[in-house]
Amino acid sequence: MTNWRVLALASLAVLLQLGGLVALTLPSSFEGAVLYTLDEQHAVSTLDGVGVLLLFLGCLVAWAAGMAWQRRVYAA
């Protein structure tokens, strides 16, 4: 059973999560403006927020792919 919607959603979920992880692992010289300073050594920057948002969206898309797959499998 191959459903193009499930494959597309799962692929998009993987790409979003990889993009979020890459955004979170970039060095501080690429992170952009500081949004919140925790202490002298730790801060939350713009790219950290983008990374978290991409990970969250990737999780939502993966959940949607799972729901589409279950609907397809258990429809019969």
Helices and strands as residue ranges (DSSP letters): H 4-25, G 28-30, E 34-37, E 43-45, H 46-73
